[in-house]
Amino acid sequence: MGKRKVLSEAELKELVLPAEGEILGRVIKMLGSDHVLVKCVDNKNRIARIRGKLKRKIWVRDNDVVLVAPWEFKSDERGDVVWRYTLAQVDWLKANGYLPQDF
């Protein structure tokens, strides 16, 4: 669950689909440090932490679509950001039913 290696922005070219226990969401607000507020597709807002390997290699901004791995405890409130999708990948996810069209 959630341990993927991101080496650079170029690594985001591959498409990573949500695995079991992971959920898609959109960054609503940057909270400072390595925390973001994410609205997930299950209509829950989670405070998510950007993992260290991801934080050092790519930028996560407002309105980015991300892959969130909810924590084992407080799964409705907290999670880890494990992947960020590019705009082309977001279009593909919407076309194939992973994301709602109005998300």
Order of alpha helices (4+ residues) and beta strands (2+ residues): beta-beta-beta-alpha-beta-beta-alpha
